[in-house]
Amino acid sequence: MFCSSSCLCCCIPSGGCAVEAGVAPCLLTPSASPGETEQRVLNGDVCVKVEKCGVDPVDWSVADVVSYFTAAGFGEQAGAFRNQEIDGKSLLLMQRSDVLKGLSIRLGPALKIYEFHIKVLQRSHFQVESALC
């Protein structure tokens, strides 16, 4: 579980995530500082790095969301988030069908974006929120 002063941050896939051991690609955030992070595994399936950066995805602008997906290797699809004006609050509210149908992007990348990024960001955000209650 993440504390309220932590957020997900930059993790370059070649930086040591065990894809061969069944761990999904790492997460990225716009405010990454790789030197101040530690690697963790969330729910046993996704490699994340935690940073005390204080930037919650709920506070991301549309530009931050676009930067996140561009840095995660989805540059072509990142434009769909800009066109639909998806900011951090909207991103955290997205459902699978919104990503698969509402963004008008190819199925393969849409599935990866939802499963390995949006769903994980939602899980970590709402875990932190419920821990504060």
C-alpha positions as CSV (number, residue, x, y, z in Angstrom):
1,M,0.0,0.0,0.0
2,F,1.2,3.5,-0.8
3,C,1.3,6.3,1.7
4,S,-0.4,9.6,1.0
5,S,2.9,11.3,0.2
6,S,3.9,8.8,-2.5
7,C,2.9,8.4,-6.1
8,L,3.9,6.2,-9.0
9,C,6.8,7.4,-11.1
10,C,9.2,6.7,-13.9
11,C,10.4,3.2,-14.6
12,I,12.1,2.4,-17.8
13,P,11.2,-1.1,-19.0
14,S,14.8,-2.0,-19.6
15,G,15.5,-0.9,-16.0
16,G,15.0,-4.3,-14.5
17,C,11.3,-5.3,-14.6
18,A,11.0,-9.0,-14.7
19,V,8.8,-9.4,-17.8
20,E,9.9,-13.0,-18.1
21,A,8.6,-13.7,-14.6
22,G,5.2,-12.5,-15.5
23,V,5.5,-8.9,-14.4
24,A,3.8,-6.4,-16.6
25,P,5.6,-3.3,-17.9
26,C,6.4,-0.5,-15.5
27,L,4.4,2.6,-14.9
28,L,5.5,6.2,-15.7
29,T,4.4,9.5,-14.4
30,P,5.0,13.0,-15.7
31,S,7.0,14.1,-12.6
32,A,9.5,11.3,-12.7
33,S,12.8,11.4,-10.7
34,P,14.4,8.0,-11.2
35,G,17.2,8.7,-8.7
36,E,14.8,9.0,-5.8
37,T,12.7,5.9,-6.3
38,E,12.4,2.3,-5.1
39,Q,10.9,-0.5,-7.1
40,R,7.8,-2.3,-5.7
41,V,5.3,-4.8,-7.0
42,L,1.6,-3.9,-6.7
43,N,-0.7,-6.9,-6.3
44,G,2.0,-9.2,-7.5
45,D,1.6,-8.4,-11.2
46,V,2.8,-4.9,-12.0
47,C,6.2,-3.3,-11.5
48,V,6.0,0.2,-10.2
49,K,8.4,2.6,-8.7
50,V,7.4,4.9,-5.8
51,E,8.5,8.4,-5.4
52,K,7.7,11.0,-2.8
53,C,6.7,13.6,-5.3
54,G,3.3,14.6,-4.0
55,V,1.7,14.6,-7.5
56,D,-1.5,12.5,-7.5
57,P,-2.9,11.5,-10.9
58,V,-6.1,13.2,-9.9
59,D,-4.2,16.5,-10.2
60,W,-2.8,15.8,-13.7
61,S,-3.7,18.2,-16.5
62,V,-4.5,17.0,-20.0
63,A,-0.9,17.7,-21.0
64,D,0.3,15.5,-18.1
65,V,-1.9,12.6,-19.2
66,V,-0.6,12.9,-22.8
67,S,3.0,13.0,-21.4
68,Y,2.4,9.9,-19.3
69,F,1.2,7.8,-22.2
70,T,3.8,9.2,-24.6
71,A,6.6,8.3,-22.1
72,A,5.0,4.8,-21.6
73,G,5.4,4.1,-25.3
74,F,1.9,5.0,-26.5
75,G,2.8,8.3,-28.3
76,E,0.4,7.6,-31.2
77,Q,-2.5,6.9,-28.9
78,A,-1.7,9.8,-26.5
79,G,-3.3,12.2,-29.0
80,A,-6.7,10.5,-28.3
81,F,-6.4,11.6,-24.7
82,R,-5.7,15.2,-25.9
83,N,-8.6,15.1,-28.4
84,Q,-11.0,13.9,-25.8
85,E,-9.6,16.3,-23.1
86,I,-8.8,13.6,-20.6
87,D,-7.2,15.0,-17.5
88,G,-6.2,13.1,-14.4
89,K,-9.7,13.2,-12.8
90,S,-11.3,11.9,-16.0
91,L,-8.5,9.3,-16.4
92,L,-9.3,7.8,-13.0
93,L,-13.0,7.6,-13.8
94,M,-12.5,5.8,-17.1
95,Q,-13.9,2.3,-17.5
96,R,-12.7,-0.4,-19.9
97,S,-15.4,0.4,-22.5
98,D,-14.4,4.1,-22.5
99,V,-10.9,3.2,-23.5
100,L,-11.8,0.4,-26.0
101,K,-14.6,2.3,-27.7
102,G,-14.6,6.0,-26.7
103,L,-11.0,6.8,-27.6
104,S,-11.2,5.3,-31.1
105,I,-7.8,3.6,-30.8
106,R,-6.7,0.2,-32.0
107,L,-7.8,-2.7,-29.8
108,G,-4.3,-4.0,-28.8
109,P,-2.9,-0.7,-27.5
110,A,-6.3,0.1,-25.9
111,L,-6.2,-3.1,-23.9
112,K,-2.6,-2.5,-22.8
113,I,-3.4,1.1,-21.8
114,Y,-6.3,0.1,-19.7
115,E,-5.0,-3.1,-18.1
116,F,-1.4,-1.9,-17.4
117,H,-1.8,1.8,-16.8
118,I,-5.3,3.1,-16.2
119,K,-6.4,0.2,-14.0
120,V,-3.2,0.3,-12.0
121,L,-3.4,4.0,-11.5
122,Q,-7.0,3.7,-10.3
123,R,-6.1,0.9,-7.9
124,S,-3.2,2.7,-6.4
125,H,-5.1,6.0,-6.2
126,F,-8.2,4.5,-4.5
127,Q,-6.0,2.3,-2.2
128,V,-4.3,5.5,-0.9
129,E,-7.7,7.3,-0.6
130,S,-9.3,4.4,1.4
131,A,-6.2,4.2,3.7
132,L,-6.7,7.9,4.6
133,C,-10.4,7.3,5.6
